[in-house]
């Protein structure tokens, strides 16, 4: 199980968004990137989290942040999800969950005695290519406000 260390180098990535545009870590050297991993489009917890990022995105941008969401869902699924909830940031497709693995967000999970692999809800604040803050096993309620407060301190 990988857990990234704060102040350590963020793993590089190149992932397509829902429009087919490739986003790489190197594209955000002048911005503070808020990269969040979530399990599945249009599910209750993931929708709450995405809508919280949507609602506070302007304040995040005012603090120099750029939000990108990542899940194993397809570009088509991302497009439907983003349109349905009027998301104002890009969703990236990590269908082979390689990037999630590199960030330690792909884990073995145990739900009611059933073990499976999947996304562990995680958020990373990345500044100048380094992990400024890593959140694992995120609880949706209040998380985006916590991220916003952290952006004020870095």
Residue pairs with C-beta under 8 A, 6 or more apart in sequence:
1 104
1 107
2 101
2 102
2 103
2 104
3 104
3 134
3 136
4 10
4 11
4 103
4 104
4 124
4 131
4 134
5 131
5 134
6 131
6 132
6 133
6 134
7 130
7 131
7 132
8 130
8 131
9 129
9 130
9 131
10 25
10 124
10 126
10 129
10 130
10 131
11 25
11 99
11 102
11 103
12 24
12 25
12 26
13 23
13 24
13 25
13 99
13 102
14 22
14 23
14 24
15 22
15 23
15 70
15 92
15 93
15 94
15 99
16 22
16 23
16 75
16 92
16 93
17 23
17 75
17 78
17 90
17 91
17 92
17 93
18 75
18 76
18 78
18 79
18 82
18 90
18 91
18 93
19 75
19 79
19 90
20 75
21 90
23 68
23 90
23 92
25 33
25 126
25 129
26 129
28 66
28 126
29 128
29 129
31 64
31 65
31 66
32 63
32 64
32 65
32 66
32 125
32 126
32 127
32 132
32 151
32 154
33 65
33 66
33 68
33 124
33 125
33 126
33 127
34 53
34 60
34 65
34 66
34 67
34 68
34 123
34 124
34 125
34 126
34 147
34 151
35 68
35 70
35 103
35 123
35 124
35 126
36 49
36 53
36 67
36 68
36 69
36 70
36 121
36 122
36 123
36 124
36 138
37 69
37 70
37 71
37 94
37 100
37 103
37 105
37 119
37 120
37 121
37 122
37 123
38 45
38 46
38 49
38 50
38 69
38 70
38 71
38 119
38 121
39 45
39 46
39 71
39 118
39 119
39 121
40 46
40 71
40 72
40 73
40 119
41 71
41 73
41 77
41 78
41 80
41 81
41 91
42 77
42 80
42 81
42 84
45 121
45 140
46 71
47 81
47 85
48 140
48 141
49 121
49 138
49 140
49 143
49 144
50 69
50 81
50 85
50 87
51 85
51 87
52 140
52 143
52 144
52 145
53 60
53 67
53 69
53 87
53 89
53 144
54 85
54 86
54 87
54 88
54 89
55 144
56 144
56 145
56 148
57 67
57 88
57 89
59 148
60 66
60 67
60 147
60 148
60 151
63 148
63 151
63 152
64 151
65 125
65 151
66 89
67 89
68 89
68 90
68 91
68 92
69 87
69 89
69 90
69 91
69 92
70 91
70 92
70 93
70 94
70 99
70 100
70 105
71 78
71 91
71 93
71 94
71 119
72 93
72 94
72 95
72 96
72 97
72 100
72 119
73 81
73 91
73 93
73 95
74 93
74 95
75 93
78 91
78 92
78 93
81 87
81 91
82 91
94 100
97 106
97 119
100 106
100 119
103 122
103 124
104 120
104 122
104 136
105 119
105 120
105 121
105 122
105 136
106 117
106 118
106 119
106 120
107 117
107 118
107 119
107 120
108 115
108 116
108 117
109 115
109 116
109 117
109 118
109 120
120 136
120 137
121 137
121 138
121 140
122 134
122 135
122 136
122 137
122 138
123 134
123 135
123 138
123 143
123 147
124 131
124 133
124 134
124 135
125 131
125 132
125 133
125 134
125 147
125 150
125 151
125 154
126 132
127 154
132 150
132 154
133 147
133 150
133 154
135 143
135 146
135 147
